[in-house]
């Protein structure tokens, strides 16, 4: 296990048990821990604030929840697993018969030993999630079932988000978003937030960022909506983004395309996979999913894609207690992190360049870019050489075409052109176009 993998493993284990939801102290604790990896700013958006067609909900806090039999034995215990409680359950303290309790019980339809993950964010209700064996125990007990949920909602509370803005040479930002609202689910949620924190750390350590980066940690859906509402002008200037989720499973890599399949981010993700000989599954854009639904909506139209390892919806233990630390691995999160970092390098390099000497050909030999003995080179000998790419780059780099567009024109991966771009920049023959 490498040092980085060991560190990832340590944070996965530390963050897994925390009770997270749309709001509440668990989200703040999570962000405070992630601050140890990257210096996030923690922001609070007040409950009750209208954000487009939504209202930020009251803050939910829970201290305990259980169901006991007539002997006081806890059959279902929030202290054993926070997934036992339907998120945002309201308080109750009552003794019920099994028939009265049944409408508030949830079992997994296909995994008997699993606790399903359920929420009731916007409908005041309460409920418990349990294994089929626990359900049977309650059914056999029949009567005198003591149900207690020690929870509260605070209309004066707030929704908590984390934000890190990393400036680059260009004002144009790339969005990186992950969500922080699931309790004790490892691949769906935990793996994404840990990877994003380490990705932020790597970007901060980079000395040559071209684009600026807006990295946010938000509760899914309402958090992304609230963030868009609170930062509307900045978000509407963004063209490209990533939602980081489900990156630590044992299964296949894949990526969900952005809403425009011809957007460069999709081609660059596939280039990243090909460059590392990584097999992958391509998932077309779909209106269902994570926070790309908000960022890609009509008002924002950010092309947001997602690299996954065991994509949400696609693995059997999704949204159950079996999506746990035994299902994921720090090594898998590390592999995904490497892919994201490689992709970022491609995204960062994809910008417009301008030939500083556009009038006729540049005298390449003067810049030590061309053989000094003439007459010995035939064009076919230059095919796929750096000199060939230098000539084409000087031909196409007019400050209007992006490097990705030029690579498409030349029918080569963009990474093939990068060494020639760096040489031309070093020689002062190309310059970056600021915006």
Secondary structure, DSSP 8 states (H G I E B T S, - for coil): --HHHHHHHHHHHHHHT----SSSHHHHHHHHHHTTTS--EEEEEETT-EETTEE---EEEEEEEEEE-TT--EEEETTT-GGGB-BT---EEEEE-HHHHHTTEE--SS-TT--B--B-SSS----EE--HHHHHHHHHH-S-EEEEEEEEEETT-EEEEEEEEE--SSS-EEEEEEE---SS-IIIIIHHHHHHHHHHHHHHH-S---SEEEEEEE-TTHHHHHHHHHTHHHHHT--EEEE------SS-EEEE--SSTTSHHHHHHHHHHHHTT--EEEE---SSSSTHHHHTSTTT--EEEEEEES-TTSSTTTTBTTSSTTT--HHHHHHHHHHHHHHHHHHHH-SEEEES--SS---GGGGT-S-SS-S---GGGGTTSHHHHHHHHHHH-EEEEEHHHHHHHHTS-HHHHHHHHHHHHHTTSEEE---
